[in-house]
């Protein structure tokens, strides 16, 4: 049996040619039109020499364009993956081609295709092949860097990817009417797009908060899915623009944890029903649960039937104790492409170690209590920054926040908090608020930020915070001497 998902596109183009395959705020594309366009683009790729032996990276802003290009790459059978924007990927030696919607700011050995209006207009002269037998397809690769900034490459066979997409259809009752905010570079974003293709459902594509709102209203979206950062941005837009709340049946968030304040805002502005998923690029979805008014931060849900989770302390599994999380799942990868060191650290004896600290209670509920590498050692005291982050983001006058460590002029570790807030926020009040909750673990230094650097899944990039604000804090400390 052919494992190339492109067979579903040609199937739906024949079965329901006029049904919508892609829906954006400005236009829609039917399955028949999409199939013809993909054929033309694939023909052009064949002329370049892009084929089943080729590896291609895509870099696009618009999800709908990247999906069309990705479908054409499936049609020629090559291995492909999406980048998280336009960051430097010179270290990805396995990539033969880059396809982008703009000139790139870095040089890459190999070939680059710029997809612009001129390039698209030239497609009209391409002949459409009516005789076609889908080639066996390569693999789908994803980039994962967690919060370290170190790029790691995960490869999956399309049998694994299709299996995940079919499971997505079975476990999400609103899958055919879901607006997924995650990009194709995120595992969940690509899985959803593929699930829409397999099921013959439309892929909704939105850009900014207003276009998300417009699509949700016009098409009566049943489920809105994204990271807490994306969902929070939409809620902020609704509030600032005085737009009426949406009445969505279900909001699903993943990628990072939500604060109590965000959960309350989702109930107010978007939906009475919330679902959260814990997982990773390497292992897929691991656990999930519905979030109600009894929501407890750090609790991420019950482990899925096709997954297994253990908490390890001193080398042994434990219950009701905090330890290192390790997971197994049906479609879990076993290594990082070309990175033996990172593979040895994260994959051991058939288990994947995502780098999280967690706990499983007597009822089987999994809690994630922060990143092992994020723990800050301050004078021998281990401090979990995620707990203080959560306290800050729950403050009524703080939009976003994160803490980080730096060394002062004497080499002593200090804690600082970066806050996104209004100008009226009194830092002395914040100090008192944090000290009341965390005592001596509370950061002594507070600095205002325009934004908190986060990766594409919404996780805090503490290294970037330190690099940006440490010089400012050291200068301030020197001035006080």
Beta strands, then each sheet from edge to edge (+ up, - down):
strand 1: 20-24
strand 2: 28-30
strand 3: 55-59
strand 4: 79-82
strand 5: 97-100
strand 6: 111-114
strand 7: 139-144
strand 8: 152-157
strand 9: 178-180
strand 10: 203-205
strand 11: 223-226
strand 12: 250-254
strand 13: 274-280
strand 14: 284-291
strand 15: 299-303
strand 16: 307-313
strand 17: 316-317
strand 18: 323-329
strand 19: 347-348
strand 20: 351-352
strand 21: 356-360
strand 22: 365-371
strand 23: 376-378
strand 24: 381-383
strand 25: 398-407
strand 26: 413-421
strand 27: 445-448
sheet 1: 2+ 1- 10-
sheet 2: 4+ 3+ 5+ 6+
sheet 3: 7+ 8-
sheet 4: 9+ 11+ 12+ 13+ 14- 15+ 22- 21+ 18- 16+ 17-
sheet 5: 19+ 20-
sheet 6: 23+ 24-
sheet 7: 25+ 26- 27-
end
